[in-house]
């Protein structure tokens, strides 16, 4: 089902989004990350898709995560630790 280039990124986890999103006839929900755009030199929110029938991965808010996507759907992830800068900004 998934085609296209695999992409690995690092972001800070913000929240889960249960809202159903349809992509090519398949239902997804989302993980929302704060990610750095090195070309624009600013942060942006990125929605990474998770198959709707799968459980969300257990990720704590403000966790720094390395994730691999294909067609923007999550393939794998690794929790790198807590993003202390984001945690302090949210207090």
Secondary structure, DSSP 8 states (H G I E B T S, - for coil): ---S-EEEEEEEEEEEEEEEEEETTEEEEEEEEEEEETTTTEEEEEEEEEETTS------TTEEEEEEEETTEEEEEEEEEE-HHHHHHT-
